[in-house]
Amino acid sequence: MHPLDNVIWQALTTRQREFAEVAGHARRFVPEVTSLTGFSLPNAEGYASLASLVGSGGTAAVFLDEPYREREGWKAVGGALLLEMVSDNGVAAANPARSLPEITELRSQDSPDMGKLAALTKPGPFGSRTHELGTYLGIRSDGKLVAMAGERLKVPGYTEVSAVCTHPEHTGQGYAQVLMLELMQRIRSRKETPFLHVRQDNVRAVQIYERLGFRVRVLLHYVLLRMN
């Protein structure tokens, strides 16, 4: 089994198990951290454990290898096709040699600003404690947080680059690339491999990630499920 197979489940059973809420064969991150949820296998036992974990009316955001098939008691209320991309060429890319904006390491006191930027740009599930999952970096303009990127899922040997976003009034400055390259360097310095998830239909982002050395590993089905 590859470390990135069933990656949410693997994260919650290895490097990030301290963030896990557990019921049988299902685990989820503490809701304030993120809505991501996993199970050992997407079978009847797995979905029963998931139901026990989230309860009536609860939701679960899962990654599936195949399209979601209707399950009794569950309703798909959202979803998208995701590309899982990996930068495994071993090259520690550097930021371009030009005047770079000041990069700030974001802390707990920055959480409200991070939440506002995530709510505006919608890079994916983001909670009040998401920043606890790893390093989060930002760029400020006149004191306002205008770009950020950070680490989310972690499994042995791999760390995910996530929450890459820029305020609409500050796009075109290369901020996302600057932050991503800094994160990738830090991840590689720990002898780990960067990876990420991106919507398949986000063509512009995919092209940027490819230029940064990422390649598509697998296609995943992101599904937001609600229990009846």
ABEGO torsion letter per residue (X at the ends): XBAABGAAAAAAABAAAAABBBBEABBBBBAAABABBBBABBBAAAAAAAAAAAEBGBBBBBBBABBBBBBBGBBBABEBBBBBBBBAAGBBBBBBBBBBBBBBBBBAAAAAAAAAAAAAAGAEBBBAAAAAAEBBBBBBBGGBBABBBBBBBBBBGBBBBBGBBBBAAABGAGAAAAAAAAAAAAAAAAGBBBBBBBBAABAAAAAAAAAAGBBBABBBBBBBBBBX
